[in-house]
Amino acid sequence: MPTVIRDLMSTPPVQADGDDTLASVARRMADANIGSVIIADKGDVVGIVTERDLLRAAAVDRDPATEPARRWMTPSPDVLGPDEEAEVAWSSLSDHHYRHLPVMSGSDLVGVVSLRDLMGIARLRPADETSEEVPRGLEGVVVAETAVGDVRGLEGFFHYRQYSAVELATHRSLEDVWYLMAEGELPSREQSVAFGTQTAALRQIPPGLAAQLPALARLSQPLDVLRTAVSILGGELGWPPTHEGDEGALAEQALRLCAVVPTVLTATYRLQQGLDVVPPRTDLGYAANYLWMLTGAEPTAIQARALEQYLVLTIDHGFNSSTFTARVITSTGADLAAAICGAIGALSGPLHGGAPSRALDMLDTIGTPERAEAWVRNAVEHGERIMGFGHRVYKTDDPRSLFLRNVARQMEAPLVNFATQVEQTVVDVLAELKPGRRLYANVEFYAGVVMAACGIPRQMFTPTFASSRAIGWTAHVVEQAADNRLIRPAAHYVGPAPPQPVPALTPR
Ligand SMILES: CC(C)(COP(=O)(O)OP(=O)(O)OC[C@H]1O[C@@H](n2cnc3c(N)ncnc32)[C@H](O)[C@@H]1OP(=O)(O)O)[C@@H](O)C(=O)NCCC(=O)NCCS
């Protein structure tokens, strides 16, 4: 279905009266972090004031405290309907050099759509046509087509294939959702059992890698060991470049990789703790076996299911940085191991997957609910980021965080009440100090609370995330390889104007 304006617009629209001053209009823009205000008279749209209009007024020294908005607005702006296709808005904005347009449903003003909103669905153009409008960090830029899944940030919804990920986490096992990602459809009961047996048999670490693991575990953290281990795995199992195009072989490599990742991670952790490695069991499901290999004890059914639900929720999430990295590497024709090593590297950063242990560290530092507000306020005022809050795509509650908060409550996780109080304080303080940024708890905030209650130590939080995300990464690698085109964008050069003469070396 084509994207329509309703999917993109900001709503509710911020309005002002024609007699309001430019200063008050500018304040409204700043408070809501938007670039335009609709001027309305008795419910009718009579104009629009944008940041450009504020600049025009400033350029001729008009006093914003007295200048009426009416004088600077674009009167009777073009309007769009909420059900019009985004392409229509694109031509309207680009042909007339507008940056913002009101959206009307009949006679009701329902939203505003901006060029920036449209960038979210725009395709990158060839280098000689690149526009300076491409947002920093490629925010919202569509770079590929995928049938793996997607995120609808404004709605707080994400899906794998055609199913709601939250519903999958509620009703299905990790293996079923893994099958869905790998095969493109949910398994029948028989297929599910067969897939469970097939993947459980792939859990053993191959001998070459197993022999290297103790030395690797002495050198670095579990996620870094995994990165190196995946490299060795690809070498040991002789994975060829994806460019060679054997789709069946690539799908088999993907299963092998995802099955062995938990074994590598948990073995690494135990080696680092001076404990015996616990080999995988084939009679346990993915999540229960993960906890078994990690702790050497069978988890309770509640713990195994809580972890399983966390793992299902974190398998995939649109074109996040690590998934994009995996696809870029695959697009060069490199092998699966190369793509996953790159993805693990991207995931390790605190702005992506490295936050859950930091979120729990923050709870420790805050200590008690009454200290939360002062601590958070001080941190934000000093320019710090609150770990486990904010998201590039979600501008409303992150559905994973809502789900995991419930999981944590149901399993009576020790930290859940305190975490809930801190969450509310952080959301309130951020709303006050960062108005209009729409910052809420993301997946990482309750992930740590749930994982801790499952008996997972903090240094294993991000590695555990990598374990489920490997299923998403490999689905994307397979998809990219099946219909590949080299991903090779362009950059805007901002250094000294070339060509400068190359200075001659001064004689010694
Ligand atoms: C996830 C994240 C990187 C998304 O960042 P982004 O889309 O690039 O957002 P921006 O960096 O443009 O931030 C927009 C504004 O919100 C603020 N902001 C975003 N997340 C914030 C946070 N966690 N704490 C405080 N302020 C935050 C930024 O300071 C910025 O304010 P400014 O307009 O005054 O400069 C960011 O929210 C973040 O750093 N969160 C903390 C780390 C985390 O939880 N990571 C796990 C992600 S699942």
The ligand as a Gaussian input file, in Angstrom:
#p B3LYP/6-31G(d) Opt

LIG

0 1
 C       18.701000       6.303000      20.916000
 C       19.273000       7.666000      20.555000
 C       20.724000       7.498000      20.113000
 C       18.454000       8.260000      19.398000
 O       19.086000       9.440000      19.079000
 P       18.696000      10.420000      17.892000
 O       17.547000       9.955000      17.118000
 O       19.956000      10.658000      17.137000
 O       18.213000      11.687000      18.699000
 P       19.029000      13.001000      18.858000
 O       20.433000      12.695000      19.277000
 O       18.830000      13.804000      17.609000
 O       18.286000      13.655000      20.076000
 C       17.221000      14.603000      19.952000
 C       17.198000      15.427000      21.223000
 O       16.759000      14.615000      22.306000
 C       17.766000      14.545000      23.311000
 N       17.864000      13.162000      23.781000
 C       17.711000      12.034000      23.043000
 N       17.846000      10.949000      23.826000
 C       18.099000      11.417000      25.072000
 C       18.337000      10.783000      26.309000
 N       18.345000       9.453000      26.414000
 N       18.578000      11.531000      27.390000
 C       18.572000      12.883000      27.286000
 N       18.347000      13.558000      26.137000
 C       18.109000      12.828000      25.050000
 C       19.055000      14.959000      22.640000
 O       19.952000      15.516000      23.569000
 C       18.551000      15.974000      21.642000
 O       18.322000      17.186000      22.338000
 P       18.663000      18.590000      21.637000
 O       17.624000      18.728000      20.551000
 O       18.517000      19.572000      22.756000
 O       20.048000      18.499000      21.090000
 C       19.199000       8.610000      21.767000
 O       17.866000       8.779000      22.161000
 C       20.075000       8.161000      22.917000
 O       21.265000       8.473000      22.933000
 N       19.497000       7.405000      23.924000
 C       20.273000       6.909000      25.023000
 C       20.994000       5.624000      24.648000
 C       20.047000       4.451000      24.484000
 O       19.116000       4.271000      25.258000
 N       20.312000       3.638000      23.456000
 C       19.517000       2.477000      23.152000
 C       18.677000       2.721000      21.940000
 S       17.514000       1.421000      21.642000

